[in-house]
């Protein structure tokens, strides 16, 4: 099990997500993002806009995801 924050995943806060795999972690992050969107949280909306811009370039998006995956893998296992 590893832990990363919303901020580490391109978000806007220090909410933590714990998961066994990077894929599980991204699902937790997406659910958090949807919650923040529903609440119209300004900081998260700004982060989402940046992510939407990144998604316009698939190559850059893949590079960004690869970097986050490496960050996840580099995290120590939770005790």
Backbone as XML, in Angstrom:
<?xml version="1.0"?>
<chain id="A" units="angstrom">
  <residue number="1" name="UNK">
    <atom name="N" x="0.858" y="-1.171" z="0.000"/>
    <atom name="CA" x="0.000" y="0.000" z="0.000"/>
    <atom name="C" x="0.904" y="1.234" z="0.000"/>
  </residue>
  <residue number="2" name="UNK">
    <atom name="N" x="0.561" y="2.190" z="-0.868"/>
    <atom name="CA" x="1.325" y="3.431" z="-0.955"/>
    <atom name="C" x="0.374" y="4.614" z="-0.845"/>
  </residue>
  <residue number="3" name="UNK">
    <atom name="N" x="0.913" y="5.745" z="-0.458"/>
    <atom name="CA" x="0.110" y="6.953" z="-0.271"/>
    <atom name="C" x="0.668" y="8.088" z="-1.113"/>
  </residue>
  <residue number="4" name="UNK">
    <atom name="N" x="-0.254" y="8.814" z="-1.756"/>
    <atom name="CA" x="0.100" y="10.043" z="-2.459"/>
    <atom name="C" x="-1.005" y="11.052" z="-2.182"/>
  </residue>
  <residue number="5" name="UNK">
    <atom name="N" x="-0.689" y="12.320" z="-2.386"/>
    <atom name="CA" x="-1.671" y="13.385" z="-2.145"/>
    <atom name="C" x="-2.308" y="13.835" z="-3.458"/>
  </residue>
  <residue number="6" name="UNK">
    <atom name="N" x="-3.414" y="14.506" z="-3.296"/>
    <atom name="CA" x="-4.084" y="15.134" z="-4.430"/>
    <atom name="C" x="-3.089" y="16.033" z="-5.172"/>
  </residue>
  <residue number="7" name="UNK">
    <atom name="N" x="-2.354" y="16.818" z="-4.422"/>
    <atom name="CA" x="-1.376" y="17.736" z="-5.017"/>
    <atom name="C" x="-0.332" y="16.984" z="-5.836"/>
  </residue>
  <residue number="8" name="UNK">
    <atom name="N" x="0.168" y="15.865" z="-5.324"/>
    <atom name="CA" x="1.166" y="15.081" z="-6.055"/>
    <atom name="C" x="0.609" y="14.546" z="-7.370"/>
  </residue>
  <residue number="9" name="UNK">
    <atom name="N" x="-0.709" y="14.411" z="-7.430"/>
    <atom name="CA" x="-1.357" y="13.878" z="-8.625"/>
    <atom name="C" x="-1.931" y="14.979" z="-9.514"/>
  </residue>
  <residue number="10" name="UNK">
    <atom name="N" x="-1.472" y="16.198" z="-9.302"/>
    <atom name="CA" x="-1.893" y="17.306" z="-10.141"/>
    <atom name="C" x="-3.085" y="18.078" z="-9.605"/>
  </residue>
  <residue number="11" name="UNK">
    <atom name="N" x="-3.534" y="17.726" z="-8.417"/>
    <atom name="CA" x="-4.689" y="18.384" z="-7.815"/>
    <atom name="C" x="-4.317" y="19.609" z="-7.014"/>
  </residue>
  <residue number="12" name="UNK">
    <atom name="N" x="-5.227" y="19.979" z="-6.108"/>
    <atom name="CA" x="-5.080" y="21.266" z="-5.447"/>
    <atom name="C" x="-5.054" y="21.200" z="-3.925"/>
  </residue>
  <residue number="13" name="UNK">
    <atom name="N" x="-4.981" y="19.995" z="-3.352"/>
    <atom name="CA" x="-5.016" y="19.934" z="-1.890"/>
    <atom name="C" x="-4.126" y="18.801" z="-1.375"/>
  </residue>
  <residue number="14" name="UNK">
    <atom name="N" x="-4.130" y="18.636" z="-0.071"/>
    <atom name="CA" x="-3.290" y="17.618" z="0.566"/>
    <atom name="C" x="-4.070" y="16.375" z="0.971"/>
  </residue>
  <residue number="15" name="UNK">
    <atom name="N" x="-5.280" y="16.201" z="0.397"/>
    <atom name="CA" x="-6.045" y="14.970" z="0.628"/>
    <atom name="C" x="-5.151" y="13.789" z="0.253"/>
  </residue>
  <residue number="16" name="UNK">
    <atom name="N" x="-5.149" y="12.744" z="1.074"/>
    <atom name="CA" x="-4.301" y="11.593" z="0.785"/>
    <atom name="C" x="-5.123" y="10.436" z="0.239"/>
  </residue>
  <residue number="17" name="UNK">
    <atom name="N" x="-4.478" y="9.682" z="-0.642"/>
    <atom name="CA" x="-5.071" y="8.493" z="-1.241"/>
    <atom name="C" x="-4.119" y="7.328" z="-0.997"/>
  </residue>
  <residue number="18" name="UNK">
    <atom name="N" x="-4.681" y="6.207" z="-0.569"/>
    <atom name="CA" x="-3.869" y="5.005" z="-0.323"/>
    <atom name="C" x="-4.360" y="3.900" z="-1.229"/>
  </residue>
  <residue number="19" name="UNK">
    <atom name="N" x="-3.408" y="3.228" z="-1.913"/>
    <atom name="CA" x="-3.786" y="2.162" z="-2.831"/>
    <atom name="C" x="-2.622" y="1.199" z="-3.030"/>
  </residue>
  <residue number="20" name="UNK">
    <atom name="N" x="-2.985" y="0.019" z="-3.500"/>
    <atom name="CA" x="-1.974" y="-0.997" z="-3.811"/>
    <atom name="C" x="-1.329" y="-0.736" z="-5.170"/>
  </residue>
  <residue number="21" name="UNK">
    <atom name="N" x="-2.115" y="-0.194" z="-6.116"/>
    <atom name="CA" x="-1.606" y="0.029" z="-7.471"/>
    <atom name="C" x="-1.838" y="1.480" z="-7.893"/>
  </residue>
  <residue number="22" name="UNK">
    <atom name="N" x="-1.097" y="1.893" z="-8.890"/>
    <atom name="CA" x="-1.262" y="3.233" z="-9.433"/>
    <atom name="C" x="-2.657" y="3.400" z="-10.019"/>
  </residue>
  <residue number="23" name="UNK">
    <atom name="N" x="-3.167" y="2.348" z="-10.663"/>
    <atom name="CA" x="-4.501" y="2.414" z="-11.249"/>
    <atom name="C" x="-5.567" y="2.643" z="-10.178"/>
  </residue>
  <residue number="24" name="UNK">
    <atom name="N" x="-5.443" y="1.954" z="-9.048"/>
    <atom name="CA" x="-6.386" y="2.166" z="-7.941"/>
    <atom name="C" x="-6.285" y="3.602" z="-7.427"/>
  </residue>
  <residue number="25" name="UNK">
    <atom name="N" x="-5.068" y="4.094" z="-7.345"/>
    <atom name="CA" x="-4.845" y="5.452" z="-6.855"/>
    <atom name="C" x="-5.492" y="6.484" z="-7.777"/>
  </residue>
  <residue number="26" name="UNK">
    <atom name="N" x="-5.360" y="6.283" z="-9.083"/>
    <atom name="CA" x="-5.959" y="7.239" z="-10.011"/>
    <atom name="C" x="-7.483" y="7.215" z="-9.907"/>
  </residue>
  <residue number="27" name="UNK">
    <atom name="N" x="-8.074" y="6.070" z="-9.641"/>
    <atom name="CA" x="-9.526" y="6.005" z="-9.473"/>
    <atom name="C" x="-9.962" y="6.779" z="-8.229"/>
  </residue>
  <residue number="28" name="UNK">
    <atom name="N" x="-9.200" y="6.652" z="-7.154"/>
    <atom name="CA" x="-9.509" y="7.414" z="-5.939"/>
    <atom name="C" x="-9.388" y="8.913" z="-6.201"/>
  </residue>
  <residue number="29" name="UNK">
    <atom name="N" x="-8.357" y="9.283" z="-6.937"/>
    <atom name="CA" x="-8.140" y="10.686" z="-7.275"/>
    <atom name="C" x="-9.275" y="11.224" z="-8.148"/>
  </residue>
  <residue number="30" name="UNK">
    <atom name="N" x="-9.711" y="10.423" z="-9.114"/>
    <atom name="CA" x="-10.819" y="10.844" z="-9.980"/>
    <atom name="C" x="-12.096" y="11.054" z="-9.171"/>
  </residue>
  <residue number="31" name="UNK">
    <atom name="N" x="-12.375" y="10.145" z="-8.246"/>
    <atom name="CA" x="-13.575" y="10.281" z="-7.418"/>
    <atom name="C" x="-13.505" y="11.559" z="-6.588"/>
  </residue>
  <residue number="32" name="UNK">
    <atom name="N" x="-12.340" y="11.844" z="-6.047"/>
    <atom name="CA" x="-12.136" y="13.080" z="-5.278"/>
    <atom name="C" x="-12.347" y="14.294" z="-6.184"/>
  </residue>
  <residue number="33" name="UNK">
    <atom name="N" x="-11.801" y="14.228" z="-7.393"/>
    <atom name="CA" x="-11.957" y="15.319" z="-8.340"/>
    <atom name="C" x="-13.421" y="15.564" z="-8.683"/>
  </residue>
  <residue number="34" name="UNK">
    <atom name="N" x="-14.187" y="14.503" z="-8.864"/>
    <atom name="CA" x="-15.615" y="14.665" z="-9.159"/>
    <atom name="C" x="-16.344" y="15.302" z="-7.979"/>
  </residue>
  <residue number="35" name="UNK">
    <atom name="N" x="-15.970" y="14.904" z="-6.774"/>
    <atom name="CA" x="-16.573" y="15.499" z="-5.581"/>
    <atom name="C" x="-16.261" y="16.991" z="-5.510"/>
  </residue>
  <residue number="36" name="UNK">
    <atom name="N" x="-15.016" y="17.337" z="-5.764"/>
    <atom name="CA" x="-14.621" y="18.746" z="-5.728"/>
    <atom name="C" x="-15.283" y="19.541" z="-6.853"/>
  </residue>
  <residue number="37" name="UNK">
    <atom name="N" x="-15.499" y="18.895" z="-8.014"/>
    <atom name="CA" x="-16.203" y="19.552" z="-9.112"/>
    <atom name="C" x="-17.645" y="19.845" z="-8.713"/>
  </residue>
  <residue number="38" name="UNK">
    <atom name="N" x="-18.292" y="18.868" z="-8.099"/>
    <atom name="CA" x="-19.670" y="19.067" z="-7.651"/>
    <atom name="C" x="-19.764" y="20.188" z="-6.626"/>
  </residue>
  <residue number="39" name="UNK">
    <atom name="N" x="-18.735" y="20.323" z="-5.803"/>
    <atom name="CA" x="-18.704" y="21.392" z="-4.795"/>
    <atom name="C" x="-18.226" y="22.713" z="-5.380"/>
  </residue>
  <residue number="40" name="UNK">
    <atom name="N" x="-17.807" y="22.679" z="-6.655"/>
    <atom name="CA" x="-17.296" y="23.860" z="-7.353"/>
    <atom name="C" x="-16.142" y="24.519" z="-6.591"/>
  </residue>
  <residue number="41" name="UNK">
    <atom name="N" x="-15.241" y="23.684" z="-6.085"/>
    <atom name="CA" x="-14.072" y="24.176" z="-5.361"/>
    <atom name="C" x="-13.145" y="24.903" z="-6.348"/>
  </residue>
  <residue number="42" name="UNK">
    <atom name="N" x="-12.914" y="26.206" z="-6.145"/>
    <atom name="CA" x="-12.136" y="26.990" z="-7.120"/>
    <atom name="C" x="-10.726" y="26.443" z="-7.389"/>
  </residue>
  <residue number="43" name="UNK">
    <atom name="N" x="-10.015" y="26.053" z="-6.368"/>
    <atom name="CA" x="-8.643" y="25.564" z="-6.565"/>
    <atom name="C" x="-8.640" y="24.276" z="-7.386"/>
  </residue>
  <residue number="44" name="UNK">
    <atom name="N" x="-9.579" y="23.395" z="-7.107"/>
    <atom name="CA" x="-9.643" y="22.148" z="-7.868"/>
    <atom name="C" x="-10.122" y="22.399" z="-9.302"/>
  </residue>
  <residue number="45" name="UNK">
    <atom name="N" x="-11.028" y="23.345" z="-9.479"/>
    <atom name="CA" x="-11.479" y="23.667" z="-10.832"/>
    <atom name="C" x="-10.315" y="24.189" z="-11.672"/>
  </residue>
  <residue number="46" name="UNK">
    <atom name="N" x="-9.457" y="24.988" z="-11.068"/>
    <atom name="CA" x="-8.273" y="25.479" z="-11.784"/>
    <atom name="C" x="-7.343" y="24.324" z="-12.155"/>
  </residue>
  <residue number="47" name="UNK">
    <atom name="N" x="-7.129" y="23.404" z="-11.213"/>
    <atom name="CA" x="-6.279" y="22.236" z="-11.492"/>
    <atom name="C" x="-6.895" y="21.381" z="-12.602"/>
  </residue>
  <residue number="48" name="UNK">
    <atom name="N" x="-8.220" y="21.237" z="-12.597"/>
    <atom name="CA" x="-8.904" y="20.461" z="-13.640"/>
    <atom name="C" x="-8.753" y="21.120" z="-15.003"/>
  </residue>
  <residue number="49" name="UNK">
    <atom name="N" x="-8.815" y="22.445" z="-15.034"/>
    <atom name="CA" x="-8.620" y="23.145" z="-16.305"/>
    <atom name="C" x="-7.224" y="22.905" z="-16.856"/>
  </residue>
  <residue number="50" name="UNK">
    <atom name="N" x="-6.233" y="22.907" z="-15.984"/>
    <atom name="CA" x="-4.861" y="22.624" z="-16.422"/>
    <atom name="C" x="-4.757" y="21.200" z="-16.964"/>
  </residue>
  <residue number="51" name="UNK">
    <atom name="N" x="-5.434" y="20.256" z="-16.288"/>
    <atom name="CA" x="-5.402" y="18.863" z="-16.731"/>
    <atom name="C" x="-6.105" y="18.718" z="-18.091"/>
  </residue>
  <residue number="52" name="UNK">
    <atom name="N" x="-7.203" y="19.441" z="-18.273"/>
    <atom name="CA" x="-7.920" y="19.388" z="-19.554"/>
    <atom name="C" x="-7.031" y="19.907" z="-20.692"/>
  </residue>
  <residue number="53" name="UNK">
    <atom name="N" x="-6.256" y="20.936" z="-20.418"/>
    <atom name="CA" x="-5.327" y="21.456" z="-21.421"/>
    <atom name="C" x="-4.264" y="20.422" z="-21.746"/>
  </residue>
  <residue number="54" name="UNK">
    <atom name="N" x="-3.769" y="19.753" z="-20.721"/>
    <atom name="CA" x="-2.755" y="18.717" z="-20.911"/>
    <atom name="C" x="-3.321" y="17.570" z="-21.753"/>
  </residue>
  <residue number="55" name="UNK">
    <atom name="N" x="-4.566" y="17.241" z="-21.537"/>
    <atom name="CA" x="-5.198" y="16.132" z="-22.249"/>
    <atom name="C" x="-5.373" y="16.415" z="-23.739"/>
  </residue>
  <residue number="56" name="UNK">
    <atom name="N" x="-5.251" y="17.663" z="-24.149"/>
    <atom name="CA" x="-5.358" y="18.009" z="-25.563"/>
    <atom name="C" x="-4.170" y="17.483" z="-26.363"/>
  </residue>
  <residue number="57" name="UNK">
    <atom name="N" x="-3.084" y="17.170" z="-25.676"/>
    <atom name="CA" x="-1.884" y="16.638" z="-26.317"/>
    <atom name="C" x="-1.612" y="15.245" z="-25.748"/>
  </residue>
  <residue number="58" name="UNK">
    <atom name="N" x="-2.054" y="14.188" z="-26.454"/>
    <atom name="CA" x="-1.908" y="12.828" z="-25.914"/>
    <atom name="C" x="-0.474" y="12.450" z="-25.535"/>
  </residue>
  <residue number="59" name="UNK">
    <atom name="N" x="0.486" y="12.915" z="-26.305"/>
    <atom name="CA" x="1.884" y="12.598" z="-26.002"/>
    <atom name="C" x="2.307" y="13.206" z="-24.665"/>
  </residue>
  <residue number="60" name="UNK">
    <atom name="N" x="1.947" y="14.468" z="-24.455"/>
    <atom name="CA" x="2.271" y="15.133" z="-23.189"/>
    <atom name="C" x="1.505" y="14.488" z="-22.026"/>
  </residue>
  <residue number="61" name="UNK">
    <atom name="N" x="0.263" y="14.102" z="-22.270"/>
    <atom name="CA" x="-0.533" y="13.455" z="-21.226"/>
    <atom name="C" x="0.085" y="12.123" z="-20.833"/>
  </residue>
  <residue number="62" name="UNK">
    <atom name="N" x="0.511" y="11.341" z="-21.809"/>
    <atom name="CA" x="1.161" y="10.060" z="-21.517"/>
    <atom name="C" x="2.454" y="10.266" z="-20.739"/>
  </residue>
  <residue number="63" name="UNK">
    <atom name="N" x="3.207" y="11.279" z="-21.121"/>
    <atom name="CA" x="4.453" y="11.593" z="-20.409"/>
    <atom name="C" x="4.141" y="11.958" z="-18.963"/>
  </residue>
  <residue number="64" name="UNK">
    <atom name="N" x="3.121" y="12.789" z="-18.759"/>
    <atom name="CA" x="2.724" y="13.207" z="-17.417"/>
    <atom name="C" x="2.295" y="11.998" z="-16.581"/>
  </residue>
  <residue number="65" name="UNK">
    <atom name="N" x="1.490" y="11.115" z="-17.182"/>
    <atom name="CA" x="1.034" y="9.912" z="-16.460"/>
    <atom name="C" x="2.219" y="9.002" z="-16.110"/>
  </residue>
  <residue number="66" name="UNK">
    <atom name="N" x="3.149" y="8.846" z="-17.026"/>
    <atom name="CA" x="4.335" y="8.029" z="-16.759"/>
    <atom name="C" x="5.128" y="8.595" z="-15.584"/>
  </residue>
  <residue number="67" name="UNK">
    <atom name="N" x="5.240" y="9.919" z="-15.522"/>
    <atom name="CA" x="5.956" y="10.555" z="-14.409"/>
    <atom name="C" x="5.224" y="10.316" z="-13.084"/>
  </residue>
  <residue number="68" name="UNK">
    <atom name="N" x="3.896" y="10.419" z="-13.091"/>
    <atom name="CA" x="3.133" y="10.167" z="-11.855"/>
    <atom name="C" x="3.242" y="8.708" z="-11.440"/>
  </residue>
  <residue number="69" name="UNK">
    <atom name="N" x="3.246" y="7.796" z="-12.408"/>
    <atom name="CA" x="3.407" y="6.371" z="-12.108"/>
    <atom name="C" x="4.765" y="6.121" z="-11.456"/>
  </residue>
  <residue number="70" name="UNK">
    <atom name="N" x="5.811" y="6.752" z="-11.990"/>
    <atom name="CA" x="7.150" y="6.614" z="-11.403"/>
    <atom name="C" x="7.172" y="7.187" z="-9.989"/>
  </residue>
  <residue number="71" name="UNK">
    <atom name="N" x="6.503" y="8.318" z="-9.797"/>
    <atom name="CA" x="6.399" y="8.896" z="-8.451"/>
    <atom name="C" x="5.727" y="7.909" z="-7.497"/>
  </residue>
  <residue number="72" name="UNK">
    <atom name="N" x="4.658" y="7.277" z="-7.949"/>
    <atom name="CA" x="3.943" y="6.293" z="-7.137"/>
    <atom name="C" x="4.872" y="5.140" z="-6.770"/>
  </residue>
  <residue number="73" name="UNK">
    <atom name="N" x="5.550" y="4.610" z="-7.766"/>
    <atom name="CA" x="6.432" y="3.473" z="-7.533"/>
    <atom name="C" x="7.585" y="3.830" z="-6.600"/>
  </residue>
  <residue number="74" name="UNK">
    <atom name="N" x="8.001" y="5.086" z="-6.610"/>
    <atom name="CA" x="9.106" y="5.527" z="-5.747"/>
    <atom name="C" x="8.668" y="5.767" z="-4.299"/>
  </residue>
  <residue number="75" name="UNK">
    <atom name="N" x="7.361" y="5.851" z="-4.073"/>
    <atom name="CA" x="6.874" y="6.079" z="-2.713"/>
    <atom name="C" x="7.184" y="4.864" z="-1.835"/>
  </residue>
  <residue number="76" name="UNK">
    <atom name="N" x="7.533" y="5.088" z="-0.576"/>
    <atom name="CA" x="7.757" y="3.946" z="0.312"/>
    <atom name="C" x="6.423" y="3.252" z="0.594"/>
  </residue>
  <residue number="77" name="UNK">
    <atom name="N" x="6.498" y="1.981" z="0.884"/>
    <atom name="CA" x="5.300" y="1.254" z="1.294"/>
    <atom name="C" x="4.848" y="1.767" z="2.640"/>
  </residue>
  <residue number="78" name="UNK">
    <atom name="N" x="3.530" y="1.918" z="2.801"/>
    <atom name="CA" x="2.973" y="2.343" z="4.083"/>
    <atom name="C" x="3.271" y="1.289" z="5.137"/>
  </residue>
  <residue number="79" name="UNK">
    <atom name="N" x="3.475" y="1.750" z="6.328"/>
    <atom name="CA" x="3.761" y="0.828" z="7.432"/>
    <atom name="C" x="2.471" y="0.423" z="8.101"/>
  </residue>
</chain>
